[in-house]
Amino acid sequence: MSYDEKVRQVRRWWSDYKFQLSTAIKSPTELNLFLDYSLPKETMLLLMEARRKGMPFFVTLYYLSLLDIEGNGFDDSTIRSYVIYSENLIRTYGNIRAWEREDTVVPGEPNAAGWLLPNHNNIHRRYPEVAIMIPDSIGCACGGLCASCQRMYDFQSKRLNFDFQSLLPKESWDKKLAKLMNYFETDTQLRDILITGGDALMSQNKTLRKILDAVYRMANRKRKANQKRKNGEKYAELKRVRLGSRLPAYLPMRINDELIEILTYFKEKASSVGVEQFIIQTHFQSPLEMTVEAREAVDKLLSAGWIITNQLVFTVSASRRGHTAKLRNVLNSAGIVCYYTFSVKGFDENYSLFTPNSRSLQESAEEKSAGRQEEEKTEDLVNLLRHKNFSAKKIQQFLYKNKVPFVATDRNVLNLPGIGKSMTFTMVGLSREGKRILKFGHDHSRSHSPIIEKIPEVYIIENKSVAEYLRQLGDMGEDVNEYDSIWGYREGTTEPKFKLYEYPGYDFTVTSGITNLKID
């Protein structure tokens, strides 16, 4: 082959997501090689210890190309902290626990939120209206391992892994899928299914089509069964379908034409049986992730008629002044609306990434406020996003017309053990090390399991003092004087939900009875 032919061939390979997965970095030595041996000796020793403990490595060449190996071109610390594991994470690996207690399930017993589940690994549930489904497929894997992953304990137990061949659907999966759909169909309150993993879009197109077809048939049966029930005794029907995926950022070449055909066809069918909201729930952590390839992937998903929402993890590097505001601006310009800004879970493994909740309040009040809208303009924005011909250009025009840098559609929250997402808290004390002790209440703007009456408050000792957090920012080159007001944020209230994220109503009354619930 000539040089030009070789270049064309490499570009074809680069655009093939299967090539990206097959050549992904799986060891510290490979990682350092493809970073041109730029990792310090101390970092390599830590990563070797991680490998010795069985901690997986998985980074695609595409995602690795976003890093600056010279160290003077741009600040890549937000995405670098997702690829390079911290000392605390490595030290605690092997003893990591589930932060959300309801994710720990004993077969036949209710979880911490009181819900009875069909098995211990495919369904996760906290609220009455929504349940997460994790398929037995390659959807159990990811396009990369995020250092802040809330399911790190599942990688630790090897239930989640990167052995794609072992994760291919087994013959028994069809029967299990039917049982999982039966759980949604016979539940009185479920109206929202979030298919994730791992990563929903890691599933092969054939598998994903099968899953979505099963969801459609379940929604249709549930709707027909309701016709025989009296008003006030009817079950909640499926209104929202979500696919959780980081691949638009990690592996955008996965968003191919066949996938778009599947998503377009499913939306057409499911709309005919009452489903109204179709959402790709993704996770961009940095504006650097919005590459040409990522924008093309986002455009394709929008062309299928699905709304794309983003969840940001508020790590130390992502919490620096202006970072989240800039990310919102970049995402909006691509047609993505922000959903949640999550505080990092406060266990030891996340020590280097943890940002105190007071900084989340500060960011919301002092930076996100630039994108808040009046009620009338909010209605215009919601109607624009729901329009069948929505595109990135429309939201760009909205920003320009209303002279705002972004739209503040996300809520800053922390996932609390047992009672869900909230940022309603009061500081009640300090530990000896200066860590804040917070008393949390639940989010009163949404419905919860009745067990909430037995868990009125949750106390959390943050795993890092505000002073230590500010020292980290100083080490990153930040002027810590710009954060002085952080000390005054000692009480929080959960922000109201953006109207787009509210469930559509019914033209009938749903039963108040709750199934699949057991509270002693």
Buried (B, 14 or more C-beta within 10 A) or exposed (E): EEEEEEEEEEEEBBBBBEBBBEBBBBEBBBBBEBBEEEBEEEBBEBBBBBBEEEBBBBBBBBBBEBBBBEEEEEBBBBBBBBBBBBBBBBBBBEEBBBBBBBBEBEEEEBBBBBBBBBEBBBBBBBBBBBBBBBBBBBBBBBBBBBBBBBBBBBBBEEBBBBEBEEBEBEEEBEEBBEEBBEBBBBBBBBBBBBBBBBBBBBBBBEBBBBBBBBBBBBBBBBBEBBEEEEEEBBBBBBBBBBBBBBBBBBBBBBBBEEBBEBBBBBBEBBEEBBBBBBBBBBBBBBBBBBBEBBBEBBBBBBEBBBBBBBBBBBBBBBBBBEBBBBBBBBBBBBBBBBBBBBBBBBBEBBBBBBBBBBBBBBBBEBBBEEBBBEEEBBEBBBEBBEEEEBBBEBBBEBBEEBEBBBBBBBBBBBBBBBBBBBBBBEBEEBEEEEBBBBBBBBBEEBEBBEBBEEBEEBEBEBBBBBEBBBEBBEEEEBEBEEBEEBEEBBEBEBBEEBBBBEBEEBEEEBBEEBBBBEEE
